[in-house]
Amino acid sequence: MSNILVAYFSAGGTTKRTAALLAKAAGAELFEIQPKEPYTAADLDWTNKKSRSTVEMNDPSSRPEIGKRLANMADYGVVFVGFPIWWYTAPTIIKTFLESYDFAGKTIVPFATSGGSGLGKTESALRPCAPAAVWKTGKVLRGETESSLKSWVESLGV
Ligand SMILES: Cc1cc2nc3c(=O)[nH]c(=O)nc-3n(C[C@H](O)[C@H](O)[C@H](O)COP(=O)(O)O)c2cc1C
């Protein structure tokens, strides 16, 4: 078994496709971070101040529940954590994920897909949720191929 994990949350499928390609490029296992309560189209309406995503993203204590726990996190030394950018940062379910496991001695590499935004301050916002991990600078992935992702993974030296 590979000791690299690609864990991702995807509401619309874009991050899911990118995560699958990254896992292939890195020879990694894939794990989907699935919300216990799936996001509906109405939940994702960023023009609505009362939609679920807007309410969660405005609440620093928001930690949406995850449906399924990964039983063998101990097997992995490197964890790529992927998500769509929501409001210039990571969806709060990523905080739930990071706070659900012991990342001591593990390396975390964040990655995202977006409509155009970069990672901005995402990394510093997530670090306190897994302070014992070694954090590598992540990336917004767009228009990648298996070989471009392979080069990126190799450049990280993980
Ligand atoms: C609630 C919400 C907020 C978003 N905020 C941003 C943003 O701040 N910047 C950006 O470039 N894209 C933003 N997007 C677009 C998503 O990041 C982009 O479409 C992403 O690739 C979706 O990934 P997914 O299909 O895996 O969910 C937002 C999308 C949603 C639903």
The ligand as an SDF file (V2000), in Angstrom:
LIG
                    3D

 31 33  0  0  0  0  0  0  0  0999 V2000
  -20.0890   28.7470   -1.8680 C   0  0  0  0  0  0  0  0  0  0  0  0
  -19.0330   28.9020   -2.9360 C   0  0  0  0  0  0  0  0  0  0  0  0
  -18.0700   29.8810   -2.7960 C   0  0  0  0  0  0  0  0  0  0  0  0
  -17.0690   30.0320   -3.7690 C   0  0  0  0  0  0  0  0  0  0  0  0
  -16.0870   30.9860   -3.5920 N   0  0  0  0  0  0  0  0  0  0  0  0
  -15.1010   31.1170   -4.5230 C   0  0  0  0  0  0  0  0  0  0  0  0
  -14.0480   32.0790   -4.3430 C   0  0  0  0  0  0  0  0  0  0  0  0
  -13.9780   32.8100   -3.3510 O   0  0  0  0  0  0  0  0  0  0  0  0
  -13.0950   32.1790   -5.3270 N   0  0  0  0  0  0  0  0  0  0  0  0
  -13.1150   31.3750   -6.4540 C   0  0  0  0  0  0  0  0  0  0  0  0
  -12.2350   31.5020   -7.2880 O   0  0  0  0  0  0  0  0  0  0  0  0
  -14.0940   30.4360   -6.6230 N   0  0  0  0  0  0  0  0  0  0  0  0
  -15.0700   30.2870   -5.6910 C   0  0  0  0  0  0  0  0  0  0  0  0
  -16.0410   29.3240   -5.8710 N   0  0  0  0  0  0  0  0  0  0  0  0
  -15.9530   28.4290   -7.0520 C   0  0  0  0  0  0  0  0  0  0  0  0
  -15.3300   27.0760   -6.6940 C   0  0  0  0  0  0  0  0  0  0  0  0
  -14.1200   27.2280   -5.9550 O   0  0  0  0  0  0  0  0  0  0  0  0
  -14.9740   26.2750   -7.9610 C   0  0  0  0  0  0  0  0  0  0  0  0
  -16.0640   26.2080   -8.8430 O   0  0  0  0  0  0  0  0  0  0  0  0
  -14.4760   24.8800   -7.5870 C   0  0  0  0  0  0  0  0  0  0  0  0
  -13.6980   24.3510   -8.6520 O   0  0  0  0  0  0  0  0  0  0  0  0
  -15.6290   23.9240   -7.2730 C   0  0  0  0  0  0  0  0  0  0  0  0
  -15.1100   22.6530   -6.9310 O   0  0  0  0  0  0  0  0  0  0  0  0
  -16.0420   21.3660   -6.7260 P   0  0  0  0  0  0  0  0  0  0  0  0
  -16.7420   21.1320   -8.0680 O   0  0  0  0  0  0  0  0  0  0  0  0
  -15.0990   20.2750   -6.3970 O   0  0  0  0  0  0  0  0  0  0  0  0
  -16.9980   21.6730   -5.6290 O   0  0  0  0  0  0  0  0  0  0  0  0
  -17.0490   29.1660   -4.9260 C   0  0  0  0  0  0  0  0  0  0  0  0
  -18.0440   28.1850   -5.0460 C   0  0  0  0  0  0  0  0  0  0  0  0
  -19.0170   28.0470   -4.0660 C   0  0  0  0  0  0  0  0  0  0  0  0
  -20.0620   26.9620   -4.2240 C   0  0  0  0  0  0  0  0  0  0  0  0
  1  2  1  0
  2  3  1  0
  2 30  2  0
  3  4  2  0
  4  5  1  0
  4 28  1  0
  5  6  2  0
  6  7  1  0
  6 13  1  0
  7  8  2  0
  7  9  1  0
  9 10  1  0
 10 11  2  0
 10 12  1  0
 12 13  2  0
 13 14  1  0
 14 15  1  0
 14 28  1  0
 15 16  1  0
 16 17  1  0
 16 18  1  0
 18 19  1  0
 18 20  1  0
 20 21  1  0
 20 22  1  0
 22 23  1  0
 23 24  1  0
 24 25  2  0
 24 26  1  0
 24 27  1  0
 28 29  2  0
 29 30  1  0
 30 31  1  0
M  END
$$$$
